[in-house]
Amino acid sequence: MTKLRVALVTRFPYLEADAFSGLSQVSLRLADALAQRADVELHIVSLTPHIARLERRTAGAYPITFFPKHSSAVYYGTGTALASATVRRELQRIQPDVVHAQAIGETVVGSLWAGFPLVATLHGLYSSEVANAPSPKIQWAIRVLALVEKWYTPRLRHLISCSPYVTRFAQTHAPHARLYDISNPMDPAFFALDLTQTRPAPNSILMVGSVTYRKAHDVLLEAFRLLRAEIPTARLTIVGLEADLAYAAAQKSFIETQGLSEAVRWLGPVSQDRLISEMQTHQILCLPSREETLPMSISQAMIVGNLPVASNAGGIPDMLREGENGFLAPVNDAPALARTLARVLRLPPAEQNALRQRNRAYADATYHPASVAAQTVEVYRQVVRVKA
């Protein structure tokens, strides 16, 4: 069997804490699954804010090259080009058969410049994020990244789409690209759970996500305040990094001033084991975001048996079909979200269990790392054969 030399260009965990956030976690799960295959020789090229100079290490079965990514405002004006040049040099050193870029500016631009057969996976869409920027400075940075995205997207010829939301974007902005539908892989630890062993507490709601305006904790907390008037025993747990400290402080103040302190647990970031434990003991996973592409917390909820309730933002309606595998409420509509939460909490146990079983069966086929890796390698082989 001929091994494919694959370079995965992405944002990869540098510190242990990085392994539980968005793209870093997706990249780690895909890399581990690819490394277990006999037909792949894997190399990682990753940007990270934790270092000042290029660093190489080996983690398990694959070598990793980390290079610095700076977070200053100046970076978005000049750093993308400099980091892209670093990616290009590393790829030329590795000489891969195929490059897989997890699409953020530096990874895609550098990979395009390197000239090897390339497939890119689009995750978040910068052009959709501008309106949810919490400050003018961050809005300016996202606008710059959206311009970079506008430059590289039509130049891509092979695109992996993790959701129909991304597919629609690609069909408009990369009309000549060949599209492949493959979902993001989830941590195998979630699949080890037996749904018959879960014990969700009655009227319990969990939210998982970085504390930012984009995730709309303010909408959930107002909805929860309204819900408590109807279901006084309702309880809410909030898990996630306080990425926007001012926004997080405002939400904590709301909890206190509205008399919700006894009903709301604010846990902050937690380990993966703790997250799984919390998900096992909650009835609903709620995500009221203002913008999403393919939110990991909904995929995780489908695996472990939470009942997903979310806004109809971005790509969420492509994941959740009302009443069939989850429940939707309009974006920024706290009263509607409160009504939806109340309705789901009151579903008959048999209906809740049927939904959990349907979601788990779907997740096993769609999000398991081995399945995702097998589909991805087939794409690699097609890209190498086409060499376009």
C-alpha positions in Angstrom: 0.0 0.0 0.0 1.4 3.4 -1.0 1.4 5.9 1.9 0.2 9.4 1.3 2.4 12.1 2.7 -0.2 14.5 4.1 0.5 18.0 5.5 -2.3 19.2 7.7 -2.0 23.0 8.0 -4.2 24.3 10.8 -4.4 25.6 14.3 -3.2 22.7 16.5 -3.1 22.5 20.3 0.2 23.8 21.6 -0.8 23.7 25.3 -3.1 21.1 26.8 -5.8 23.7 27.4 -5.8 24.5 23.6 -7.2 21.0 22.9 -10.7 21.9 24.0 -11.4 24.8 21.7 -13.0 24.8 18.3 -10.7 24.4 15.4 -7.8 23.1 17.6 -9.9 20.2 18.9 -11.2 19.3 15.4 -7.6 19.3 14.1 -6.4 17.1 17.0 -9.2 14.5 16.5 -8.7 14.4 12.7 -4.9 14.1 13.1 -5.1 11.3 15.6 -7.5 9.4 13.4 -5.4 9.9 10.3 -2.3 8.8 12.2 -3.9 5.5 13.0 -4.2 4.7 9.3 -1.6 2.6 7.6 -2.0 4.5 4.3 -1.1 8.0 5.7 2.2 9.7 6.7 1.1 12.8 8.6 2.8 16.1 9.2 1.3 19.0 11.1 2.0 22.7 10.4 0.3 25.0 12.9 0.2 28.6 14.0 0.1 29.4 17.8 0.2 32.6 19.9 2.3 30.9 22.6 5.7 31.1 21.0 8.0 33.8 19.5 9.9 31.7 17.0 9.4 28.5 14.9 9.4 25.3 17.0 9.4 21.6 15.9 8.3 18.7 18.1 6.8 15.2 17.7 3.5 14.3 19.4 2.7 10.6 19.2 2.9 9.4 15.6 3.4 12.7 13.8 5.8 15.6 13.7 4.5 19.1 14.3 5.9 22.5 13.2 4.6 25.4 15.3 5.1 29.0 14.2 4.1 32.2 16.0 0.8 34.0 15.4 0.6 37.5 17.0 -2.6 38.9 18.2 -1.9 42.7 17.9 -3.9 44.8 15.5 -0.8 45.4 13.4 -0.7 41.6 12.8 -3.7 41.6 10.6 -2.2 44.1 8.3 1.2 42.5 7.8 1.4 39.2 9.8 -0.9 37.2 7.5 1.6 37.6 4.7 4.6 36.8 6.9 2.9 33.7 8.4 1.8 32.6 5.0 5.5 32.7 3.9 6.4 30.5 6.8 3.8 28.0 5.9 5.0 27.9 2.3 8.6 27.3 3.4 7.6 24.5 5.7 5.5 22.8 3.1 8.4 23.0 0.6 10.6 21.3 3.3 8.1 18.5 3.9 7.3 17.9 0.2 3.8 16.5 0.8 1.7 14.6 -1.7 -1.3 16.6 -0.6 -1.9 19.6 1.6 -5.0 19.9 3.8 -5.6 23.4 5.0 -8.0 24.1 7.7 -9.2 27.4 6.4 -7.9 30.5 8.2 -6.0 33.1 6.3 -2.4 32.1 6.8 -3.0 28.4 6.3 -4.8 28.8 3.0 -2.7 31.5 1.5 0.6 29.8 2.4 -0.7 26.5 1.1 -1.7 28.1 -2.2 1.7 29.7 -2.6 3.5 26.3 -1.9 2.0 24.8 -5.1 1.2 21.3 -3.9 -2.1 19.5 -4.5 -4.4 21.2 -2.0 -7.8 20.7 -0.4 -9.2 23.2 2.1 -11.8 22.8 4.8 -13.9 25.9 5.4 -15.1 26.3 9.0 -16.1 29.8 10.2 -16.8 32.4 7.5 -15.2 35.7 8.3 -17.6 37.6 6.0 -20.4 36.5 8.3 -18.7 37.5 11.5 -18.2 41.2 11.1 -21.6 42.2 12.5 -20.9 40.2 15.8 -17.6 41.8 16.6 -17.6 43.1 20.2 -15.4 46.2 19.5 -14.3 48.4 16.5 -10.8 47.0 16.8 -11.9 43.4 16.4 -14.4 44.4 13.7 -11.5 45.9 11.8 -9.4 42.8 12.2 -12.3 40.6 11.0 -12.8 42.8 8.0 -9.2 42.3 7.0 -9.5 38.6 7.4 -12.8 38.7 5.3 -10.8 40.4 2.5 -8.2 37.7 2.7 -11.0 35.1 2.6 -12.5 36.8 -0.4 -9.1 36.6 -2.2 -8.3 32.9 -1.5 -11.8 31.3 -1.7 -12.2 31.6 -5.5 -8.7 30.2 -6.0 -9.5 26.9 -4.3 -10.2 24.0 -6.5 -11.0 21.3 -3.8 -13.1 22.2 -0.8 -14.3 20.1 2.1 -17.6 21.6 3.5 -18.5 20.7 7.0 -22.1 21.9 6.6 -24.7 23.0 4.0 -24.2 26.5 5.2 -20.6 26.4 4.1 -21.6 24.7 0.9 -23.9 27.5 -0.1 -21.1 30.0 0.6 -18.6 28.0 -1.5 -21.1 27.6 -4.4 -21.3 31.4 -4.6 -17.7 32.4 -4.0 -15.8 29.3 -5.4 -18.0 28.2 -8.3 -15.2 26.3 -10.0 -14.3 24.2 -6.9 -15.1 20.6 -6.4 -17.0 20.2 -3.1 -16.9 17.3 -0.7 -19.3 17.0 2.3 -17.6 15.8 5.4 -18.5 16.8 9.0 -16.0 17.6 11.7 -14.8 14.7 13.9 -15.6 14.7 17.6 -13.6 13.3 20.6 -13.9 9.5 20.8 -14.5 9.9 24.5 -18.0 11.1 23.8 -18.8 8.0 21.8 -17.7 5.8 24.7 -20.8 6.8 26.6 -23.8 4.5 26.9 -27.0 6.5 26.6 -28.7 4.1 29.1 -26.3 5.3 31.7 -27.0 9.0 31.5 -29.0 10.5 34.3 -30.2 14.0 33.3 -31.6 16.1 36.2 -35.1 17.3 35.6 -35.4 20.9 34.2 -31.7 21.2 33.7 -30.1 23.3 30.9 -26.5 23.5 29.9 -24.7 26.1 27.7 -21.2 25.4 26.4 -19.3 28.0 24.5 -16.8 30.9 24.9 -18.4 33.8 26.7 -18.7 36.4 23.9 -21.4 38.5 22.3 -21.5 36.1 19.4 -22.6 33.3 21.6 -25.5 35.4 23.0 -25.3 34.5 26.7 -27.4 37.6 27.3 -30.2 36.2 25.3 -30.1 32.9 27.2 -30.0 34.6 30.6 -33.0 36.7 29.8 -34.9 33.7 28.4 -33.9 31.8 31.6 -35.3 34.6 33.7 -38.6 34.3 31.9 -38.6 30.5 32.0 -38.2 30.5 35.8 -41.5 32.3 36.1 -43.1 29.3 34.5 -40.8 26.5 35.7 -39.4 27.7 39.0 -37.3 24.5 39.4 -35.3 25.2 36.2 -31.5 25.2 36.6 -28.8 26.5 34.2 -25.1 25.7 34.0 -22.7 27.8 31.9 -19.4 26.3 30.7 -16.8 28.2 28.7 -13.8 30.5 28.6 -14.5 34.1 29.4 -13.0 35.3 26.1 -14.6 38.8 26.4 -14.1 39.8 30.1 -16.4 42.9 29.9 -19.2 40.9 28.3 -18.7 38.1 30.9 -18.9 40.6 33.8 -22.1 42.1 32.4 -23.7 38.6 32.3 -22.6 37.8 35.9 -24.0 41.2 37.0 -27.4 40.3 35.4 -27.4 36.9 37.2 -26.9 38.7 40.5 -29.3 41.6 40.0 -32.1 39.4 38.7 -31.9 37.1 41.7 -30.7 34.1 39.6 -27.6 33.2 41.6 -29.1 30.2 43.2 -30.3 28.8 39.9 -27.3 29.5 37.7 -23.9 27.8 38.0 -21.0 29.6 36.2 -18.2 27.1 35.8 -15.8 28.8 33.3 -13.6 26.5 31.3 -13.5 22.8 32.3 -11.6 19.7 31.3 -13.0 17.4 28.7 -13.9 14.8 31.4 -15.8 17.4 33.4 -17.6 18.6 30.3 -18.7 15.0 29.5 -19.9 14.6 33.0 -21.9 17.8 32.9 -23.5 16.9 29.7 -24.5 13.5 31.1 -26.4 15.2 33.9 -28.3 17.9 31.9 -31.5 17.5 30.0 -31.0 20.3 27.4 -28.0 21.7 25.6 -28.9 25.3 24.6 -26.9 27.4 22.1 -28.6 30.8 21.4 -25.8 32.1 19.2 -26.0 35.1 16.9 -23.7 33.4 14.3 -22.5 29.8 13.9 -21.3 27.5 11.1 -21.1 23.9 12.6 -21.1 24.3 16.4 -19.2 21.6 18.1 -21.4 21.7 21.2 -24.5 20.6 19.2 -22.6 17.7 17.7 -21.5 16.7 21.2 -25.0 17.0 22.5 -26.3 14.6 19.8 -23.7 12.0 20.9 -24.3 12.1 24.6 -28.1 12.5 24.6 -28.7 16.1 25.4 -31.8 17.6 23.7 -30.4 20.4 21.5 -32.2 23.8 21.6 -30.6 26.6 19.6 -31.1 29.7 17.6 -31.7 29.6 13.9 -28.4 31.4 13.2 -26.1 30.6 10.3 -25.6 26.9 9.8 -27.6 25.7 12.8 -30.8 25.0 10.9 -28.8 22.7 8.6 -28.0 20.6 11.7 -31.3 20.8 13.6 -34.7 20.0 12.1 -37.5 21.2 14.3 -38.9 18.4 16.4 -37.0 15.7 14.6 -33.5 16.0 16.1 -33.7 19.4 18.0 -35.5 22.6 18.4 -35.0 26.1 17.1 -35.8 29.7 18.2 -35.3 33.0 16.4 -32.0 34.8 16.9 -32.1 37.5 19.6 -35.6 36.5 20.7 -35.5 35.7 24.4 -39.2 35.3 24.9 -39.3 32.8 22.0 -36.3 30.9 23.4 -38.0 30.7 26.8 -41.1 29.2 25.3 -39.1 26.7 23.4 -37.1 25.7 26.5 -40.3 25.2 28.4 -41.9 23.1 25.7 -38.8 20.8 25.4 -38.5 20.4 29.2 -42.1 19.2 29.2 -41.8 16.6 26.5 -42.9 13.1 27.5 -40.0 10.8 28.5 -40.7 8.4 25.6 -40.4 11.3 23.1 -37.2 12.5 24.6 -35.6 9.1 24.6 -36.6 8.5 20.9 -34.9 11.8 20.0 -31.8 10.8 21.9 -31.6 7.5 20.1 -32.0 9.1 16.6 -29.3 11.7 17.3 -26.9 9.1 18.6 -27.3 6.9 15.5 -26.7 9.9 13.2 -23.7 11.0 15.2 -22.1 7.6 15.1 -22.2 7.7 11.3 -21.3 11.4 10.9 -19.0 12.6 13.6 -16.9 9.5 14.6 -13.2 10.2 13.9 -12.6 6.9 12.1 -15.4 7.6 9.7 -14.4 11.2 9.1 -10.7 10.1 8.5 -11.8 7.4 6.0 -13.8 10.0 4.0 -11.0 12.5 4.2 -8.3 10.1 2.9 -10.6 9.3 -0.1 -10.7 13.0 -0.9 -6.9 13.2 -0.6 -6.5 10.4 -3.2 -8.9 12.2 -5.5 -7.1 15.5 -5.2 -3.7 13.8 -5.9 -5.1 12.1 -9.0 -6.6 15.3 -10.3 -3.6 17.5 -9.3 -5.6 20.6 -10.0 
